[in-house]
């Protein structure tokens, strides 16, 4: 039976770990599957994350164990260092488009359909907002036999033109609390700037992974600064 958040909801850290694996699989495929160290760096990014977290290695490993039990991640075969990859689509039983939307909601918090379409650019290109809305509606109307709804549409926030969506992978959400955290149009970042920051972060992550791999092949320890970063 597909993953059912009503009987075994994910912890917040497990959701962050899972979504980070989903993101990096699409945005930095050369560095994927991820080592624990690289995964923690991705979980603790200061941009494109809501909320910003400070996940420790021990917490990330505990989350990986939780997700492995639920068949949502597994260890990649081969190599001297343990690497991890997600099994989200098969484990939850959703198509790629739905997986992308759920991953973004886990990483960035509640978003409108328009925001999801923009933020999904590097993951999957939706033809239009209507396509995003169709997959969101499908996730909201998911039958109990398939594990029940995985998203919910929140009430419209004061002054907002569109309603936001939230995921239910961590269990029911407190709509009133999420409404209080709704971003104003003035504080929302430029999509172009966000995309530029994501691109730079992806390049840095790829370079760090290359340095780690080369050091491992040469049998040398990376410099202290490099080790701290990646």
VOPAGU-2260 file (C-alpha; in pm, 1 decimal, decimal comma):
REM VOPAGU-2260
SITE   aa  ch    i         X         Y         Z
SITE  UNK   A    0       0,0       0,0       0,0
SITE  UNK   A    1     131,6     350,9     -81,6
SITE  UNK   A    2     266,5     572,5     194,4
SITE  UNK   A    3     -16,3     702,3     414,2
SITE  UNK   A    4      68,0    1017,9     616,1
SITE  UNK   A    5    -242,1     974,3     832,1
SITE  UNK   A    6    -100,2     658,2     991,2
SITE  UNK   A    7     273,9     734,8     976,2
SITE  UNK   A    8     338,8    1107,7     913,1
SITE  UNK   A    9     693,5    1219,5     843,1
SITE  UNK   A   10     890,6    1422,5    1092,8
SITE  UNK   A   11     983,2    1774,2     977,1
SITE  UNK   A   12    1348,4    1677,3     940,6
SITE  UNK   A   13    1260,3    1362,0     746,1
SITE  UNK   A   14    1053,5    1573,8     507,2
SITE  UNK   A   15    1347,8    1812,7     461,2
SITE  UNK   A   16    1590,9    1522,9     400,4
SITE  UNK   A   17    1355,9    1357,5     151,3
SITE  UNK   A   18    1284,1    1679,0     -39,4
SITE  UNK   A   19    1654,0    1767,7     -53,6
SITE  UNK   A   20    1730,6    1431,3    -214,1
SITE  UNK   A   21    1449,4    1493,6    -462,5
SITE  UNK   A   22    1584,0    1839,7    -543,8
SITE  UNK   A   23    1948,7    1741,5    -588,3
SITE  UNK   A   24    1857,2    1442,9    -807,0
SITE  UNK   A   25    1717,8    1693,8   -1056,6
SITE  UNK   A   26    1941,3    1998,6   -1011,6
SITE  UNK   A   27    2288,7    1844,0    -955,9
SITE  UNK   A   28    2263,2    1493,3   -1106,3
SITE  UNK   A   29    2644,8    1460,8   -1129,7
SITE  UNK   A   30    2666,1    1473,6    -748,2
SITE  UNK   A   31    2373,4    1236,4    -692,7
SITE  UNK   A   32    2320,5    1003,9    -500,3
SITE  UNK   A   33    2428,1    1211,1    -200,8
SITE  UNK   A   34    2665,9    1140,3      84,1
SITE  UNK   A   35    2544,0    1222,4     433,5
SITE  UNK   A   36    2769,7    1529,5     443,8
SITE  UNK   A   37    2641,8    1671,4     114,8
SITE  UNK   A   38    2283,8    1593,7     213,9
SITE  UNK   A   39    2319,7    1788,2     540,4
SITE  UNK   A   40    2459,5    2086,9     348,9
SITE  UNK   A   41    2155,2    2076,9     121,8
SITE  UNK   A   42    1913,3    2053,7     413,3
SITE  UNK   A   43    2070,9    2358,4     579,0
SITE  UNK   A   44    2076,8    2592,2     279,3
SITE  UNK   A   45    1977,5    2947,8     370,3
SITE  UNK   A   46    1791,7    3012,3      44,3
SITE  UNK   A   47    1497,5    2831,2    -115,5
SITE  UNK   A   48    1416,0    2675,3     222,0
SITE  UNK   A   49    1120,8    2745,7     448,8
SITE  UNK   A   50    1181,8    2713,6     733,0
SITE  UNK   A   51    1561,0    2744,9     741,4
SITE  UNK   A   52    1696,8    2456,0     948,0
SITE  UNK   A   53    2019,2    2354,8    1122,2
SITE  UNK   A   54    2011,2    1978,1    1081,3
SITE  UNK   A   55    2298,0    1781,9    1238,7
SITE  UNK   A   56    2456,9    1470,0    1089,5
SITE  UNK   A   57    2293,8    1258,2    1361,1
SITE  UNK   A   58    1949,1    1405,5    1292,3
SITE  UNK   A   59    1986,7    1351,8     919,1
SITE  UNK   A   60    2093,7     990,1     972,0
SITE  UNK   A   61    1796,3     929,9    1200,4
SITE  UNK   A   62    1568,6    1076,9     934,2
SITE  UNK   A   63    1726,8     854,7     668,3
SITE  UNK   A   64    1661,6     549,6     886,6
SITE  UNK   A   65    1298,9     660,6     923,5
SITE  UNK   A   66    1260,5     710,2     548,9
SITE  UNK   A   67    1433,5     381,9     469,1
SITE  UNK   A   68    1185,9     197,5     693,5
SITE  UNK   A   69     905,4     358,8     491,8
SITE  UNK   A   70    1074,2     260,7     161,8
SITE  UNK   A   71    1105,9     628,3      64,1
SITE  UNK   A   72    1488,1     622,8      40,0
SITE  UNK   A   73    1753,2     356,7      -1,5
SITE  UNK   A   74    2129,2     327,0      -3,9
SITE  UNK   A   75    2298,2     341,1    -342,1
SITE  UNK   A   76    2512,3      40,8    -428,3
SITE  UNK   A   77    2885,1      62,1    -488,7
SITE  UNK   A   78    3150,1     305,8    -367,9
SITE  UNK   A   79    3337,1     327,7     -41,0
SITE  UNK   A   80    3118,3     604,4      99,5
SITE  UNK   A   81    2750,9     541,7     168,8
SITE  UNK   A   82    2527,9     742,9     -61,1
SITE  UNK   A   83    2153,9     791,0     -52,8
SITE  UNK   A   84    1880,3     828,6    -312,3
SITE  UNK   A   85    1506,6     879,0    -285,9
SITE  UNK   A   86    1230,1     641,2    -388,8
SITE  UNK   A   87     952,7     897,9    -361,5
SITE  UNK   A   88     740,6     835,5    -669,0
SITE  UNK   A   89     722,1     460,7    -620,9
SITE  UNK   A   90     697,0     478,0    -241,8
SITE  UNK   A   91     413,3     730,4    -242,5
SITE  UNK   A   92     255,2     618,3    -568,7
SITE  UNK   A   93     239,3     947,5    -759,2
SITE  UNK   A   94     348,0    1060,5   -1108,0
SITE  UNK   A   95     653,7    1279,0   -1162,7
SITE  UNK   A   96     457,8    1604,4   -1179,6
SITE  UNK   A   97     290,2    1539,8    -844,2
SITE  UNK   A   98     623,3    1439,0    -690,0
SITE  UNK   A   99     776,6    1769,2    -804,6
SITE  UNK   A  100     497,2    1972,6    -645,6
SITE  UNK   A  101     518,3    1780,8    -317,8
SITE  UNK   A  102     895,7    1815,7    -308,4
SITE  UNK   A  103     872,7    2192,2    -354,9
SITE  UNK   A  104     606,9    2223,8     -85,2
SITE  UNK   A  105     828,1    2029,2     157,2
SITE  UNK   A  106    1128,8    2248,7      79,2
SITE  UNK   A  107     971,3    2593,6      50,8
SITE  UNK   A  108     651,0    2578,0     254,2
SITE  UNK   A  109     301,9    2677,8     132,2
SITE  UNK   A  110     288,0    2830,6    -216,5
SITE  UNK   A  111      34,7    2935,2    -475,0
SITE  UNK   A  112      -2,4    2743,8    -799,5
SITE  UNK   A  113     174,5    3028,2    -978,5
SITE  UNK   A  114     467,5    3021,5    -737,7
SITE  UNK   A  115     493,9    2644,5    -772,1
SITE  UNK   A  116     509,7    2669,9   -1150,5
SITE  UNK   A  117     795,6    2924,7   -1130,8
SITE  UNK   A  118     985,3    2735,3    -860,4
SITE  UNK   A  119     952,5    2408,0   -1052,0
SITE  UNK   A  120    1144,2    2537,6   -1356,7
SITE  UNK   A  121    1463,5    2347,0   -1275,5
SITE  UNK   A  122    1273,0    2033,6   -1172,8
SITE  UNK   A  123     999,6    2006,5   -1434,2
SITE  UNK   A  124     846,2    2252,1   -1681,4
SITE  UNK   A  125     470,0    2275,3   -1644,9
SITE  UNK   A  126     292,4    2404,0   -1955,2
SITE  UNK   A  127      77,8    2650,3   -1758,7
SITE  UNK   A  128     -77,4    2719,8   -1419,6
SITE  UNK   A  129    -383,4    2514,1   -1510,6
SITE  UNK   A  130    -161,7    2207,0   -1538,3
SITE  UNK   A  131     -20,2    2273,2   -1189,9
SITE  UNK   A  132    -369,6    2320,0   -1049,4
SITE  UNK   A  133    -489,0    1995,2   -1207,6
SITE  UNK   A  134    -218,3    1792,7   -1032,5
SITE  UNK   A  135    -280,5    1975,4    -703,8
SITE  UNK   A  136    -652,8    1898,1    -726,9
SITE  UNK   A  137    -568,6    1533,7    -793,8
SITE  UNK   A  138    -345,3    1521,6    -486,4
SITE  UNK   A  139    -614,5    1686,0    -272,9
SITE  UNK   A  140    -880,9    1440,6    -389,1
SITE  UNK   A  141    -664,4    1130,4    -351,9
SITE  UNK   A  142    -874,5     835,1    -238,5
SITE  UNK   A  143    -829,7     657,4      97,8
SITE  UNK   A  144    -732,3     341,3     -92,4
SITE  UNK   A  145    -428,0     527,1    -229,4
SITE  UNK   A  146    -334,8     674,0     108,3
SITE  UNK   A  147    -563,0     978,8     123,1
SITE  UNK   A  148    -502,3    1347,3      34,7
SITE  UNK   A  149    -141,8    1470,5      19,7
SITE  UNK   A  150    -207,8    1844,5     -12,6
SITE  UNK   A  151    -462,3    2094,7     114,4
SITE  UNK   A  152    -564,6    2434,2     -20,1
SITE  UNK   A  153    -540,2    2696,8     251,7
SITE  UNK   A  154    -794,8    2975,3     306,3
SITE  UNK   A  155    -707,1    3297,5     126,7
SITE  UNK   A  156    -476,8    3515,9     335,4
SITE  UNK   A  157    -579,3    3879,8     398,9
SITE  UNK   A  158    -472,7    4093,1     103,5
SITE  UNK   A  159    -370,2    3792,3    -106,5
SITE  UNK   A  160    -502,9    3737,7    -457,1
SITE  UNK   A  161    -447,9    3361,9    -465,8
SITE  UNK   A  162    -479,7    3076,4    -219,9
SITE  UNK   A  163    -171,9    2881,4    -120,2
SITE  UNK   A  164    -128,0    2506,3     -98,6
SITE  UNK   A  165      41,7    2302,6     175,5
SITE  UNK   A  166     152,4    1937,8     183,7
SITE  UNK   A  167      16,1    1681,7     429,8
SITE  UNK   A  168     313,3    1443,5     438,2
SITE  UNK   A  169     384,2    1548,6     797,2
SITE  UNK   A  170      18,6    1514,4     895,6
SITE  UNK   A  171    -262,2    1773,0     924,5
SITE  UNK   A  172    -159,6    2138,7     904,5
SITE  UNK   A  173    -262,1    2432,0    1122,7
SITE  UNK   A  174    -415,1    2659,8     859,6
SITE  UNK   A  175    -443,4    2957,7    1096,0
SITE  UNK   A  176     -71,8    2940,6    1182,0
SITE  UNK   A  177      26,2    2912,9     815,2
SITE  UNK   A  178    -192,8    3210,0     726,8
SITE  UNK   A  179      -3,9    3415,1     982,4
SITE  UNK   A  180     321,8    3327,9     807,6
SITE  UNK   A  181     203,5    3419,1     459,0
SITE  UNK   A  182     466,2    3634,4     280,3
SITE  UNK   A  183     367,1    3978,4     161,4
SITE  UNK   A  184     417,6    4078,8    -199,4
SITE  UNK   A  185     675,1    4333,7     -86,7
SITE  UNK   A  186     891,2    4073,5      86,8
SITE  UNK   A  187     868,7    3809,7    -182,3
SITE  UNK   A  188    1200,2    3762,0    -363,8
SITE  UNK   A  189    1241,4    3807,6    -738,0
SITE  UNK   A  190    1194,2    3473,8    -919,2
SITE  UNK   A  191    1488,0    3560,2   -1144,8
SITE  UNK   A  192    1710,8    3630,0    -841,7
SITE  UNK   A  193    1601,4    3307,3    -673,4
SITE  UNK   A  194    1679,6    3111,1    -989,2
SITE  UNK   A  195    2025,4    3273,3   -1007,9
SITE  UNK   A  196    2099,6    3188,2    -644,6
SITE  UNK   A  197    1984,7    2827,8    -696,7
SITE  UNK   A  198    2206,7    2796,8   -1003,2
SITE  UNK   A  199    2511,7    2922,3    -812,5
SITE  UNK   A  200    2439,1    2690,5    -519,3
SITE  UNK   A  201    2411,2    2397,2    -757,7
SITE  UNK   A  202    2746,7    2484,1    -916,0
SITE  UNK   A  203    2914,2    2509,2    -574,4
SITE  UNK   A  204    2765,0    2174,6    -465,1
SITE  UNK   A  205    2889,9    2010,7    -785,5
SITE  UNK   A  206    3241,6    2150,7    -735,1
SITE  UNK   A  207    3248,3    2036,3    -372,6
SITE  UNK   A  208    3143,8    1686,4    -476,5
SITE  UNK   A  209    3417,2    1679,0    -742,6
SITE  UNK   A  210    3682,2    1780,9    -487,5
SITE  UNK   A  211    3563,3    1511,1    -246,6
SITE  UNK   A  212    3570,7    1246,3    -518,2
SITE  UNK   A  213    3919,2    1343,1    -638,9
SITE  UNK   A  214    4057,2    1344,9    -283,3
SITE  UNK   A  215    3907,0    1000,9    -222,4
SITE  UNK   A  216    4061,0     865,1    -543,4
SITE  UNK   A  217    4401,3    1011,9    -456,9
SITE  UNK   A  218    4381,1     893,9     -97,5
SITE  UNK   A  219    4432,6    1239,7      49,8
SITE  UNK   A  220    4235,0    1441,2     300,2
SITE  UNK   A  221    4072,6    1764,2     171,1
SITE  UNK   A  222    4195,8    2091,3     314,4
SITE  UNK   A  223    4014,3    2199,2     636,6
SITE  UNK   A  224    3819,4    2468,8     454,5
SITE  UNK   A  225    3710,4    2229,1     181,8
SITE  UNK   A  226    3608,5    1965,0     434,4
SITE  UNK   A  227    3394,9    2212,2     622,3
SITE  UNK   A  228    3215,8    2314,7     304,8
SITE  UNK   A  229    3163,8    1983,3     141,8
